[in-house]
Amino acid sequence: MLSILGLGFLIGMRHALEADHVAAVASLATGSKSARETIFHGAVWGVGHTLSLLAVGVVIILMNSQVPPEFSRWLEIAVGVMLVLLGGDVIRRMVRDRVHFHFHKHGPESRPHFHAHSHRGEGAHRNSAHRHSHPNGLRLRVLAVGIMHGLAGSAAMVLLVASTIDRPAFGILYIALFGAGSILGMALLSAVIAVPLRYSAKSMTFAYNGLQAVVGVATLSLGLYTIYSLGLA
């Protein structure tokens, strides 16, 4: 039993590396303001993923039932639609903001430094001296994306495996450990994603915008492929 539970944790880490998960978190990472925030959002995705797994998994285990295959397929299609929206949003923000980087100082005594800003709202940029706050809407969006991923796809397989364990408590613990593994796995993956994004943000504009374009197009394409393969093919 201990080996099964340990395997659940490791499978959870591996589960975080699936293509649709990577695409979703990478697209969300383009809206983060720092590497620490990117890693935090990866962990938030894992929390949302775990919450939905536990909510559905407890019901399935206690009722000794399974996730209907047709219902799981429609959830996967919904994930495809979500990826299309996320990828499209990355491209929209890239075109709208036209982010660029340059040297500047905030006053005669301050040191020059690189700063990213966009052509959107230049007047406010000039007067604010960068003292502004950012809304927490992105965190809620990351949590919602994690919840959606937890409901769909191979997550249903995890629930099926957990339901075969004789004692319900161990089944629920298996799902919890799987979720913990996915939280850690996605946080580590987000750290890897944050490196090129933050490095390009401190060096040159075209590299940062190029990474955004790649993430946006890849996420959009994966979403369209998912919808086609599950809904139209």
Contacts in CASP RR format, 6 or more apart in sequence:
PFRMAT RR
TARGET T0000
AUTHOR 0000-0000-0000
METHOD contacts of the structure
MODEL  1
MLSILGLGFLIGMRHALEADHVAAVASLATGSKSARETIFHGAVWGVGHT
LSLLAVGVVIILMNSQVPPEFSRWLEIAVGVMLVLLGGDVIRRMVRDRVH
FHFHKHGPESRPHFHAHSHRGEGAHRNSAHRHSHPNGLRLRVLAVGIMHG
LAGSAAMVLLVASTIDRPAFGILYIALFGAGSILGMALLSAVIAVPLRYS
AKSMTFAYNGLQAVVGVATLSLGLYTIYSLGLA
1 170 0 8 1.000
4 165 0 8 1.000
4 170 0 8 1.000
4 174 0 8 1.000
5 170 0 8 1.000
5 173 0 8 1.000
5 174 0 8 1.000
5 177 0 8 1.000
6 177 0 8 1.000
8 174 0 8 1.000
8 177 0 8 1.000
8 178 0 8 1.000
8 181 0 8 1.000
9 177 0 8 1.000
9 178 0 8 1.000
9 180 0 8 1.000
9 181 0 8 1.000
10 181 0 8 1.000
11 158 0 8 1.000
11 178 0 8 1.000
12 158 0 8 1.000
12 178 0 8 1.000
12 179 0 8 1.000
12 180 0 8 1.000
12 181 0 8 1.000
12 182 0 8 1.000
12 185 0 8 1.000
13 181 0 8 1.000
13 182 0 8 1.000
13 184 0 8 1.000
13 185 0 8 1.000
13 188 0 8 1.000
15 21 0 8 1.000
15 154 0 8 1.000
15 155 0 8 1.000
15 158 0 8 1.000
15 178 0 8 1.000
15 181 0 8 1.000
15 182 0 8 1.000
16 46 0 8 1.000
16 181 0 8 1.000
16 182 0 8 1.000
16 184 0 8 1.000
16 185 0 8 1.000
16 186 0 8 1.000
16 189 0 8 1.000
17 185 0 8 1.000
17 189 0 8 1.000
18 154 0 8 1.000
19 222 0 8 1.000
20 79 0 8 1.000
20 80 0 8 1.000
20 83 0 8 1.000
20 149 0 8 1.000
20 222 0 8 1.000
20 223 0 8 1.000
20 226 0 8 1.000
21 45 0 8 1.000
21 149 0 8 1.000
21 186 0 8 1.000
22 189 0 8 1.000
23 83 0 8 1.000
23 86 0 8 1.000
23 87 0 8 1.000
23 215 0 8 1.000
23 218 0 8 1.000
23 219 0 8 1.000
23 222 0 8 1.000
23 223 0 8 1.000
24 45 0 8 1.000
24 82 0 8 1.000
24 83 0 8 1.000
24 86 0 8 1.000
24 145 0 8 1.000
24 146 0 8 1.000
24 149 0 8 1.000
24 219 0 8 1.000
25 41 0 8 1.000
25 42 0 8 1.000
25 45 0 8 1.000
25 142 0 8 1.000
25 145 0 8 1.000
25 186 0 8 1.000
25 189 0 8 1.000
25 190 0 8 1.000
25 193 0 8 1.000
26 193 0 8 1.000
26 215 0 8 1.000
26 218 0 8 1.000
26 219 0 8 1.000
27 83 0 8 1.000
27 86 0 8 1.000
27 87 0 8 1.000
27 89 0 8 1.000
27 90 0 8 1.000
27 215 0 8 1.000
27 216 0 8 1.000
27 219 0 8 1.000
28 41 0 8 1.000
28 42 0 8 1.000
28 45 0 8 1.000
28 86 0 8 1.000
28 138 0 8 1.000
28 141 0 8 1.000
28 142 0 8 1.000
28 145 0 8 1.000
29 38 0 8 1.000
29 41 0 8 1.000
29 42 0 8 1.000
29 190 0 8 1.000
29 193 0 8 1.000
29 194 0 8 1.000
29 197 0 8 1.000
29 215 0 8 1.000
30 90 0 8 1.000
30 93 0 8 1.000
30 94 0 8 1.000
30 197 0 8 1.000
30 211 0 8 1.000
30 212 0 8 1.000
30 215 0 8 1.000
30 216 0 8 1.000
31 93 0 8 1.000
31 138 0 8 1.000
32 38 0 8 1.000
32 41 0 8 1.000
32 138 0 8 1.000
32 194 0 8 1.000
32 197 0 8 1.000
33 134 0 8 1.000
34 198 0 8 1.000
35 191 0 8 1.000
35 194 0 8 1.000
35 195 0 8 1.000
35 197 0 8 1.000
35 198 0 8 1.000
38 190 0 8 1.000
38 191 0 8 1.000
38 193 0 8 1.000
38 194 0 8 1.000
38 197 0 8 1.000
38 198 0 8 1.000
39 187 0 8 1.000
39 190 0 8 1.000
39 191 0 8 1.000
39 194 0 8 1.000
41 138 0 8 1.000
41 139 0 8 1.000
41 142 0 8 1.000
41 190 0 8 1.000
42 142 0 8 1.000
42 186 0 8 1.000
42 187 0 8 1.000
42 189 0 8 1.000
42 190 0 8 1.000
43 183 0 8 1.000
43 186 0 8 1.000
43 187 0 8 1.000
43 190 0 8 1.000
44 139 0 8 1.000
44 142 0 8 1.000
44 143 0 8 1.000
45 142 0 8 1.000
45 143 0 8 1.000
45 145 0 8 1.000
45 146 0 8 1.000
45 149 0 8 1.000
45 186 0 8 1.000
46 146 0 8 1.000
46 179 0 8 1.000
46 182 0 8 1.000
46 183 0 8 1.000
46 186 0 8 1.000
46 187 0 8 1.000
47 143 0 8 1.000
47 146 0 8 1.000
47 183 0 8 1.000
48 143 0 8 1.000
48 146 0 8 1.000
48 147 0 8 1.000
48 150 0 8 1.000
49 146 0 8 1.000
49 147 0 8 1.000
49 149 0 8 1.000
49 150 0 8 1.000
49 155 0 8 1.000
49 179 0 8 1.000
49 182 0 8 1.000
49 183 0 8 1.000
49 186 0 8 1.000
50 150 0 8 1.000
50 175 0 8 1.000
50 176 0 8 1.000
50 178 0 8 1.000
50 179 0 8 1.000
50 180 0 8 1.000
50 182 0 8 1.000
50 183 0 8 1.000
51 147 0 8 1.000
52 146 0 8 1.000
52 147 0 8 1.000
52 148 0 8 1.000
52 150 0 8 1.000
52 151 0 8 1.000
52 155 0 8 1.000
53 150 0 8 1.000
53 155 0 8 1.000
53 158 0 8 1.000
53 159 0 8 1.000
53 175 0 8 1.000
53 178 0 8 1.000
53 179 0 8 1.000
54 172 0 8 1.000
54 175 0 8 1.000
54 176 0 8 1.000
56 67 0 8 1.000
56 151 0 8 1.000
56 159 0 8 1.000
57 159 0 8 1.000
57 162 0 8 1.000
57 163 0 8 1.000
57 172 0 8 1.000
57 175 0 8 1.000
58 172 0 8 1.000
58 175 0 8 1.000
60 66 0 8 1.000
60 67 0 8 1.000
60 159 0 8 1.000
60 162 0 8 1.000
60 163 0 8 1.000
61 159 0 8 1.000
61 162 0 8 1.000
61 163 0 8 1.000
61 168 0 8 1.000
61 171 0 8 1.000
61 172 0 8 1.000
62 168 0 8 1.000
64 163 0 8 1.000
65 163 0 8 1.000
66 159 0 8 1.000
66 160 0 8 1.000
66 163 0 8 1.000
67 156 0 8 1.000
67 159 0 8 1.000
67 160 0 8 1.000
72 152 0 8 1.000
72 153 0 8 1.000
72 156 0 8 1.000
73 230 0 8 1.000
73 231 0 8 1.000
75 148 0 8 1.000
75 151 0 8 1.000
75 152 0 8 1.000
75 153 0 8 1.000
75 156 0 8 1.000
76 152 0 8 1.000
76 153 0 8 1.000
76 226 0 8 1.000
76 230 0 8 1.000
77 226 0 8 1.000
77 227 0 8 1.000
77 230 0 8 1.000
77 231 0 8 1.000
78 148 0 8 1.000
78 152 0 8 1.000
79 148 0 8 1.000
79 149 0 8 1.000
79 152 0 8 1.000
79 153 0 8 1.000
79 223 0 8 1.000
79 226 0 8 1.000
80 222 0 8 1.000
80 223 0 8 1.000
80 224 0 8 1.000
80 226 0 8 1.000
80 227 0 8 1.000
81 223 0 8 1.000
81 227 0 8 1.000
82 145 0 8 1.000
82 148 0 8 1.000
83 219 0 8 1.000
83 220 0 8 1.000
83 222 0 8 1.000
83 223 0 8 1.000
83 226 0 8 1.000
84 219 0 8 1.000
84 220 0 8 1.000
84 223 0 8 1.000
84 224 0 8 1.000
84 227 0 8 1.000
86 145 0 8 1.000
86 216 0 8 1.000
86 219 0 8 1.000
87 215 0 8 1.000
87 216 0 8 1.000
87 217 0 8 1.000
87 219 0 8 1.000
87 220 0 8 1.000
88 216 0 8 1.000
88 219 0 8 1.000
88 220 0 8 1.000
90 212 0 8 1.000
90 215 0 8 1.000
90 216 0 8 1.000
90 219 0 8 1.000
91 212 0 8 1.000
91 213 0 8 1.000
91 216 0 8 1.000
91 217 0 8 1.000
91 220 0 8 1.000
93 212 0 8 1.000
94 209 0 8 1.000
94 212 0 8 1.000
94 213 0 8 1.000
96 118 0 8 1.000
96 120 0 8 1.000
97 118 0 8 1.000
97 119 0 8 1.000
97 120 0 8 1.000
98 118 0 8 1.000
98 119 0 8 1.000
98 120 0 8 1.000
99 116 0 8 1.000
99 117 0 8 1.000
99 118 0 8 1.000
99 205 0 8 1.000
99 208 0 8 1.000
99 209 0 8 1.000
100 116 0 8 1.000
100 117 0 8 1.000
100 118 0 8 1.000
100 119 0 8 1.000
100 205 0 8 1.000
101 114 0 8 1.000
101 115 0 8 1.000
101 116 0 8 1.000
101 201 0 8 1.000
101 202 0 8 1.000
101 203 0 8 1.000
101 204 0 8 1.000
101 205 0 8 1.000
101 208 0 8 1.000
102 114 0 8 1.000
102 115 0 8 1.000
103 112 0 8 1.000
103 113 0 8 1.000
103 114 0 8 1.000
104 112 0 8 1.000
104 113 0 8 1.000
104 115 0 8 1.000
105 111 0 8 1.000
105 112 0 8 1.000
105 113 0 8 1.000
106 129 0 8 1.000
106 130 0 8 1.000
114 202 0 8 1.000
115 130 0 8 1.000
116 201 0 8 1.000
116 208 0 8 1.000
117 125 0 8 1.000
149 155 0 8 1.000
158 175 0 8 1.000
158 178 0 8 1.000
159 175 0 8 1.000
161 174 0 8 1.000
162 171 0 8 1.000
162 172 0 8 1.000
162 174 0 8 1.000
162 175 0 8 1.000
162 178 0 8 1.000
163 171 0 8 1.000
165 171 0 8 1.000
165 174 0 8 1.000
196 211 0 8 1.000
197 208 0 8 1.000
197 211 0 8 1.000
200 207 0 8 1.000
200 208 0 8 1.000
200 211 0 8 1.000
201 208 0 8 1.000
END
